[in-house]
Amino acid sequence: MPAISRGARAAIQECQFQFKSRRWNCSTTDDETVFGPMTILAAPEMAFIHALAAATVTSFVARACRDGQLASCGCSRGNRPKQLNDDWTWGGCGDNLEYAYKFATDFIDVREKEAHRETRGVGKRAREFTQSQMQRTQMQADDIKTFGTSTLKMSNLTSLIDAKNGTVENVSRELRKKPSGKNNYFRNDLVVTATPLKLKKKEDSGLGLPDDLFELQQRITKEILNSKLEGREMLVLQEKINREILNSKIFQADDKSNRRKRKRKNQRAVVEDAPSAGNIDRGNYVDGVDTRTATNTKARSLMNLHNNEAGRRAVIKKTRITCKCHGVSGSCSLITCWQQLSSIREIGDYLREKFEEATKVKLNKRGRLQVKDSQFKVPTAHDLIYIDESPDWCRNNYILHWPGTHGRVCQKSSSGLDSCAILCCGRGYNTKNIVVHERCNCKFHWCCQVKCEVCTKVQEEHTCK
């Protein structure tokens, strides 16, 4: 499908634009993975790439539907808003975000879902294996106090074992009960898994506009439509309308329901993992599966699924309602409104901000992502997450096929990320003079020609050592 390939190319171009001044500049390789061995990383940079790729594919598929390039979809089928002025026409041919969202979810997430399905159950078997070995060693130990955890007092665990006859199932069931009082050893830092939005049926997918649209209708006169349709005032009003629309009837994204679900998930957070008691050493294999590799694969799959969803939701968040005035000599006898996606640049800027605020997570024993440091906020489905810290981008890395920042052009007078002090990582820089040829003194000649001179000037270029 050409729309997918165009979306992938747009993602690479936008990534290179957003990171052109950073140590890692989103460089690509010649192999089929585009980014080479770096794709195995679970670093913030890969989180950004996954989110951006999902966003660009969603955007280009939605635009291809609108332009009639796909036989399976057409213009947006959202119903006319009930509160829309009778004199205004809803429709035009809007970007088909509903179809694009479903398509991107099925197409992009399939690989991660397969990897997640292959590792399903490995964490449970490893956890049961560890619990049984810990329990056996515990019962054989002379001093029960040698067995403890960092979050549960020894007296609490001993009383639980005594009360529940020492069985792993009963103790585990008792530990999972909701705590109260001072002995609150449950963690409220589970990551909210980004589940795809549920689209409503066609007949119920109409866009709901806010009540103050009537005020907007009264204020938008012919003069406003002709002179300020693209102005700041109209943009502010459109943003307000967009927030109401995206929270109403396009998608069944009930914020209150999501908050309740997040609260219930947080209450089911697991107890801190206890260190192994005694000298148990049975390796990292359970049922012939290397649990370390399987766990890493599962963690990366969950991370990629979350960031893919964050990218698609970025497209939704940046969707706007666009109106156009029609008429002879600016009479504005007809107003047409439709749903329109933002540019890739706007989406890229938004995701770059999310990249700066990305949250580090880990995979707990229950096979769910959890915030690494409980002091940080739990990321929502709109936020980016990562598992591993970024490698040292300053130096070359043969494993990752990364050349480092040697030879990169830097700005001597800049104080930003493209400055020689930051980009060169303290190694210093070389300066040389280069000759630049550029067009100058351009003039228009009747008819229909622009003639320019070629000017030559010498510039200083600084490159990292």
Secondary structure, DSSP 8 states (H G I E B T S, - for coil): -HHHHHHHHHHHHHHHHHTTTSSS-----SSTTSSGGGGG--SHHHHHHHHHHHHHHHHHHHHHHHTT--TT--S------TTS-TTEEE-S----HHHHHHHHHHHHSHHHHHHHHHTTTHHHHHHHHHHHHHHHHHHH-S-GGG---SSS-HHHHHHHHHHTTT-HHHHHHHHTS---TT---B---B--------B--GGG------TTHHHHHHH--HHHHHHSTTSHHHHHHHHHHHHHHHTTTSB---HHHHHHHHHHHHHT--B------TT---TTEETTEEHHHHHHHHHHHHHHHHHHHHHHHHHHHT-EEEEEEE-GGG---EEEEEEE---HHHHHHHHHHHHHT-EEEEE-TTS-EEESSTTS----TTS-EESS----TTS-BTTTTB--STT-EEBTT--STTBHHHHTTTS-EEEEEEEEEEEEEEEEETTTEEEEEEEEEEEEEEEE-
